[in-house]
Amino acid sequence: MSATVLCFGEILLRLSSPNKELLLQSARFDAHVGGAEANVALSLSKFGHETAVVSTLPESALGHACAGELRRHGVQTEALRFCDGRMGLYFLTHGAGHRPADLIFGDERDFAFMLDGNTDAAFAAFKNLQFVACTSRARHSADTQEISGSLRSRRDTYTTRPYSLYGIVDRIGAGDAFAAGVLHGLIRSFDAQKTIDFATAAAVLKHSIHGDFNLVSEADVELLLSERGTDVRR
């Protein structure tokens, strides 16, 4: 294994209701491989980094299929361990109109709750912490929102322009796409402003892609940042 980025965490299978239906409104689910760390590893792979995941999967056709999906997108899986057990699952009902999405799983805001969203408390609690990055989201409906990003160091704060999001395809995984964008900027030694601009644009593009994975390349993100990304590419 020769990865430069190693992601450790649980690989999950997402089961979601199709076509923005309510959960169990029809007798089928759409299935997508995900999990925050796997999502970040895959996104960084798409940005040109050598990545790998460390996790445990069930010794079953389902577990091996999840590993194969990560390999298909360039993530190294040699460090995965297969053993008896069950696949980690979560269930998603997509939002529509003024009905919010319903996610039957934990809470992605654990860090914010732990420190009351206070970045000064974060810097005080973690002496080696250099940056805190986050997005701000204004919700007009499930399909129409606005997002911007900010990156704070111990001395300065950097912010992005707001992006309007219309006709959202799938917002799950946008936070992981954002995290991968921040890591990409730090690994490539971007300055702070370029780092947060890149990360936010990566998160914006994730809203246009079904599933947990952000399948865009570095060039796709740079095209959006150039403000030439809404026309047809030839």
N, C-alpha and C positions, 0 to 999 in steps of 0.2 A: 504494500500500500504506500503510495507516494503523495498523498493529498497534502495540500498546504492549509486547508480548512477542515477541521474535524467537528462534526455536530453530534451531540449526544442527547438522546431523548426518545420518547415513545413514538413509534410510527402508528398511525391510526387509519381506520377506514371510515370514510364519511358516507352515510346513507341519507339521501335527501329526496324529498318529494319532487316529482317531475313537473316541469312547466308551471312553477310557482303555485302548485296546488297545496292544500293543507296536508299535513302528515296523515297518511293512511286514507286520504280521499280516494286514491286509486290503489290497486293491489300490486304496486311495484315501487322500487326505489332506484335512483341513480347512484352509482357507487364511484367514489373517488378516493385514491390514496392521499394521505396528508399527514398532519402532525407538524407543529411549528418548526422543529429542528430539521426535519426532512424537507419542508418547504424552503427553508433558508438555504440548505445545502444545494437543492436543485436550482434555485434561482442564481446562486453564486456560480454554479456550473455553467449556466446559460450566459453568465457574464464573463466566462473565460477562465475561471479558477478551477484548480484540481480540488475536488471536495469528496468527503467520505462521511458516512453515518455509522455511529455505534449504537446499537439497539438490540432488543430481543424480539423475535417474531415466533409465532407458533409453527411447529413442524407439521405443516399442512400445505395443501395446494394453495390456500388463500395466503398464507404467510409467504410462500415462495413467489406468488404472483405479485405481491407488494414489493418484494425485493427486486423482481424483474422490472417493474415499472420505474423504479429509481435508476437502475442500471441503464434502461432505455434512454434516459435523459442525461446520462453522463456521470451519475453519482457512483462512487466506488462503494461496494457493499461487502468487501471481504471481512470486515469487522463485525458483521451481523452474526448473532447467535440464534440458532433455531432450537426450540425445546418444546416440551408439552405445555399446553396452555391455550388460552383463547385470544382472539384478535381484539385489540382495543377498538371500540366503535364510538361514534357519536352521530347524532341525528339532527338534520337541519330541515326546517321549513323556510323556504325563501320568502322574504317580504314582498309585498305587492301593494302599490298605491299607498294608502296610509296604514296598512297592516304591517307591523314590523316583522323582521325575521325572528325565528324561534330556534335557539340552539340548545339542545339537551346535552350539556357538557359543563365543565367548570366555568371560570370567569377569567377572561383575558386581561382584566385590569388589576391583577393581584398586586403588582408593584405599586400602582397608583394608590390602592387601598392601604397597603402596608405603610406608606409614607405620606398618606393624605395628599398625594399629588404634588408634594413640596420638593422641588429640586434642591433647595438649600439643605433640607434634611438628608437627601440622598448623598450630596457631596460631603456632609458632615459624618454620615454613617459609614461611608466607603472611602477611605483615605486615598486610594489609588484610582478612584473614578475620575475620568477625564472629561467625558461628555454624557449628556442626557438628551436623547432625541425623542420626539413624539409628533403625532399628527393631531390636528384639530379638525373636527368634522361638524358641519352644519347640515341638519337633516330637514329637508322640506317634505320628502316622502321617501318610501323605500327605493324609488327609482330616480329621484332627483336630489342630489346632495352637493356639498362643496367641501373640498379638503385642502388643507395647507400643512406645511411642516415647519418644525422649529428644531434647532440644535443649540444647546446651551453648553458652554464650557464654564470653567470656574471664573472666567472674567467677562465673557461676551455671549450674546445671544444672536443667532442667525435665523432668519425666517425666509419663507418662500412666498411666491405669489399664490393666491387661491386658484384652484382649478374647479370649474363647474363639471359635475358628473351627471349626465343624462342617460336614461335607458340603461341603468346598471345591469350587467349580465350576472355578476357574482362577486360580492365583496369579501367573501371568506378567503383568507390568505393575504389580504392587502397589507395587514400589519407585518406579516412575515416578509412580504416583498419589500416593504419599507426597511425592515431590519437588514435584509440582505443588501439593499442599496447603500445603507450607512456603512456596513462592513466593507463593501466594495470600495467606497470612497476612502476609507481608512487604509485598506490594503494598498490601494493605488496611490496613496499619498496626495489625494485631492486636498485643496484647501477646504476650510469648514463650509463656506458658502456653496461651493460646487458639490460637496458631499451631501448636504441637505437638499439641494436642488435635484440631484440625481435620485436620491432615495424617495423623495416625494413623487417625482415623475414615474418611478418604477411602481409605486403603489397605485397611482392613477391608472396606469395601463392594466394592472391586475384586475380592475373592475370590469374589464372587457372580456375576460377569459373565464370559461366554465372550469370548475374544480378548484382544488386548493393550490395547485402549482401555478407559479407565474412563469409562463413559457417565453417571455420576451427576451431579446438579446440586448447587449450593451448598445448596439447600433439603434435598436428600436427606441430605447430610452433617450439617447442623444437626439434622435429625430424629433421626438416630442419637445425636448428642451430647445431645439432650434426653431420651434413654432412653425415648422413646415410639415408637421406630422398628420394633419387632418385631410390631406389631399390623397389622391390615388398614387401609389408608388409604381413606377414603370422601370 
